[in-house]
Amino acid sequence: MVGRYEISDDGWAQIEDIVAPPQTMGRPRRDDRKMLNGIFWVLCSGAKWRDLPERYGPWSTVYDRFRKWRDDGTFEAVLSRLQLKLREDG
């Protein structure tokens, strides 16, 4: 069951390759889906980053991931993919 503001399994399958590319080096990242759900929680609820529930991880980590994805164009790529899917579905 998907919680409020969280991405469904189908939605995640459509964007997983953009948001969570394979990592070959370095320390393992925190779960990308959990980070994305935390970002959605803050953006949809209107709460402050510091009020993010602990189940999404440290608020500073979620905020850093948000800034990275915003700045490197990841969010634009996700929106383009989802808009294309909506067009295909009519």
For each residue, the residues with C-beta under 8 A, 3 or more apart:
1:
2: 6 7 8 9
3: 6 37
4: 41 44
5: 37 40 41 44 45
6: 2 3 37 40 41
7: 2 11 12 15 33 36 37 40
8: 2 11 12
9: 2 12 13
10: 13 14
11: 7 8 14 15 82
12: 7 8 9 15 16 33
13: 9 10 16
14: 10 11 81 82 85
15: 7 11 12 18 19 78 81 82
16: 12 13 19 20 32 33
17: 20 21
18: 15 21 74 77 78 81
19: 15 16 32 33 36 69 74 78
20: 16 17 32 33
21: 17 18
22:
23: 26 28 29
24:
25:
26: 23
27:
28: 23
29: 23 32
30: 34 35 57 61 65
31: 34 35 57
32: 16 19 20 29 35 36 65
33: 7 12 16 19 20 36 37
34: 30 31 37 38 55 56 57
35: 30 31 32 38 39 56 57 61 62 65
36: 7 19 32 33 39 40
37: 3 5 6 7 33 34 40 41 56
38: 34 35 41 42 52 53 56 57 59 62
39: 35 36 42 43 62 65 66 69
40: 5 6 7 36 37 43 44
41: 4 5 6 37 38 44 45 47 52 53 56
42: 38 39 45 47 48 49 51 52 62 66
43: 39 40
44: 4 5 40 41
45: 5 41 42
46:
47: 41 42 51 52
48: 42 51
49: 42 52 59 60 62 63
50: 59
51: 42 47 48 59
52: 38 41 42 47 49 56 59 62
53: 38 41 56
54: 57
55: 34
56: 34 35 37 38 41 52 53 59 62
57: 30 31 34 35 38 54 61 62
58: 61 62
59: 38 49 50 51 52 56 62 63
60: 49 63 64
61: 30 35 57 58 64 65
62: 35 38 39 42 49 52 56 57 58 59 65 66
63: 49 59 60 66 67
64: 60 61 67 68
65: 30 32 35 39 61 62 68 69
66: 39 42 62 63 69 70
67: 63 64 70 71
68: 64 65 71 72 74
69: 19 39 65 66 72 74 75
70: 66 67 74 75
71: 67 68
72: 68 69
73: 76 77
74: 18 19 68 69 70 77 78
75: 69 70 78 79
76: 73 79 80
77: 18 73 74 80 81
78: 15 18 19 74 75 81 82
79: 75 76 82 83
80: 76 77 83 84
81: 14 15 18 77 78 84 85
82: 11 14 15 78 79 85 86
83: 79 80 86 87
84: 80 81 87 88
85: 14 81 82 88 89
86: 82 83 89
87: 83 84 90
88: 84 85
89: 85 86
90: 87
